[in-house]
Amino acid sequence: MRFGTTLAAGAVFALLATASSIAAEDKVEHYAAVPSETIEEAVDNFVEYNAKVRDVLSRDPLAVADMEEIHEYTYTIELALAKINEEFGALAATLETLHLASEAYNEEEVRGVAEVYFETADALDKGR
């Protein structure tokens, strides 16, 4: 019975190793994305590459090359959106800290937290 269990475990391991290998091959990136290291870069890339996608979508009909162009642009948009989500996800917590500090009339904390808050929040107001 031990041999059967060992054989079954080996088969499962081999299957998982093969599946992992296939999954890794499926995740090959076709295009290099423009990086979004800062929130400002992320917002700029998000706006610029969405505009590029809209431009392609204005073509009628869409050719295979057009679809490929959209596919390429989405890599940069995905990176930009990930950075935006990362930065703005933390922004809500920072705003709450600012809110509570102002409620407690803690000027030192208000000024410190407001500086951190606006480092990210200002990215939305850029260019207005």
N, C-alpha and C positions, 0 to 999 in steps of 0.2 A: 504494500500500500504506500510506503514511503517513496518508492521509485515513481509511482504514478503521480504523487503530489509534487515531487521534484520536477518531473517531466512537464506537468501542467504549469507550474510556476515558471519554468524556463520558456515555455511557449508563450505565456502571457508577457514575459519580459521582452522576448524577441518581437512580439507584435507591437508592444509599446515603443520599442526602439525604432521600428520601421515607421510607425505612425508619426513619431516625433521628427524623423528624418524627412518624411513627406511634407509635414506641416511646415518645417523650416524652409523647404524648397518653395512652398506656396507663398511665403512672405518675402520673396525677392522684390526689392524695390526697382522699378523700371527707370525712374528719373530722380535726379538729385533735387532736393527741395532747397529753397532759399531759407536759411536759418532765421529764427526769431529769438535772439538772445535776450532782448529787453522787451518790455511792454510796448514801448514806442515802435520798435521794429515790428512787433507782432501786429499792432493795429495797422501800421502802414502796409505790411504784406497782406493782411486780411482784406483791406480796402482795395489795394492795387490788383490783387489776383482775383477777387470777386468781380472787379470791373472787366478783367480779361475774360473771365468765363462768360459774363453777360455779352461781351462783344462777340464771342464765338457763337453764343446762342442766338444772336441776331441774324446769323446766316441761315438761309433757307434754300434748299434742304441742308441738313448736316451731313457732311461727308465723313468717311472713316477717319481721315486726317483731322477733321474738326473734333471728333470724339477723342482722338488721341491727344490733341492739344488740351482739351478739358481735363483729361486724365492726368496729364503732366502738371497742370496748374493746381489740381487738388492736393498734391503732395505738400506744396507750400502753404496752402490754406489750412490743411490739417495741423501742420506744425504751429502756425500762427494761432489757431484756435486753441490748441493745447496750452500754449503760453498764456493766452488771454484767460482761459478757464483757471489756470494755476494762480495767476495774479489776482484776478477779480474774485475768485473763491475766497481768498484770504482778506479781501477788501471789506467784506461784510463784517467780519470779526473785528477788524481795525476800526470801522465806523462805530460799532457797538462800544468799543473801549473809549472812543472819543465822546460818544454820547454820555456814557457813565461818568467820565472825568468831568465833563461840563456840568452835569447834574450835581456833582460833588463840589463844584467850584474849585477844582484843582488846576490852577493856571499852568503850573509847570508840566503836568501830565498832558493837559489839553494841547499846549504848544508842541510838545514832543510827539504825541500821537498824531496831531494834525499834519505835521511834517511828513511822517510816514504815510499817512492816508493820501495826501495830495501827490506824493511821488507816483502813485498808481492812478489815482483819479484824474489827474491832469492829462493823462494819455487820451481820455475820452474827449476832452475839451480842446485838444490840439487842432489848430487850423480854423477855429471858429472866429 
